[in-house]
């Protein structure tokens, strides 16, 4: 009986299968397991629908053109860039934007902008609270001072989450 080497001169294990092929199969299996764990195992948050609470938060948009501010409507639904429901606009506050301007004598003054306004959107979402973290829906975390990009029926823009509050009434 002829004794076989563990690796032959072509890099095959016992002259049958390539070590590179085995590594490729192991890598593919590891990727499949990671993908399954990421997307299918425990993907739901640990709250059920009956644990949702109304969460009210505000988004501040600085230096917004007036025509963009006029496109917001109470009752419009906000969606994140990934399509997650972020709630419904309940109130819209528009005020003149203030900006720092250098005058001809070198002074810095705050002046009202003629081109821009500031918008504060008050949004109510069915959300959840986990410790000191607030979520719109199951997964969209509402972190104060966090930058958030969103879309409504007529506007796609971004702002800063200004305030978050769990409310018993909406």
Protein Blocks (a to p, Z undefined) as FASTA:
>chain_A
ZZddfbdfkopahhlacfklmmmmmmmmmmmmmmmmmmmgopaccbdfklcccddddddd
ehiafklmmmpcghiacddfkopaebjcfbdcddddddddddfkopacddddfkbccddd
ddddddddehjaccehjllccdehiacddddfkbccddddfbdcddfbZZ
